[in-house]
């Protein structure tokens, strides 16, 4: 699995708030395995569960423009 912007962001926020993966899973109501897979960049994750995790940080998933080689 490769890290993505989402997985990197989740991990950075968790560390910034001094939470273990277990703490994050418990506080957001998802499983520890889900948090681990999310931080490892699993390409298929449930958006509702991702939003449960992001809600702790007052964030949510949303559409963003795709960067192409022509974008500057």
WOQUI-V535224 format. One record per pair of residues at least 12 apart in sequence whose ideal C-beta (glycine too) atoms are under 8 Angstrom apart, sorted by the first residue. I is the first residue (numbers start at 1). J is the second residue. If there is no record, write none. Layout:
# WOQUI-V535224
<<I J> <I J>>
This chain:
# WOQUI-V535224
<<1 37> <1 40> <1 41> <1 42> <1 43> <2 41> <3 40> <3 41> <4 41> <6 38> <6 41> <6 50> <7 38> <7 39> <7 40> <7 41> <10 35> <10 38> <10 39> <10 53> <10 54> <11 39> <13 57> <14 39> <17 56> <17 57> <21 35> <21 36> <21 39> <24 53> <24 56> <27 56> <28 52> <28 53> <28 55> <28 56> <29 52> <30 49> <30 52> <30 53> <34 49> <35 53> <38 50> <38 53> <47 61>>
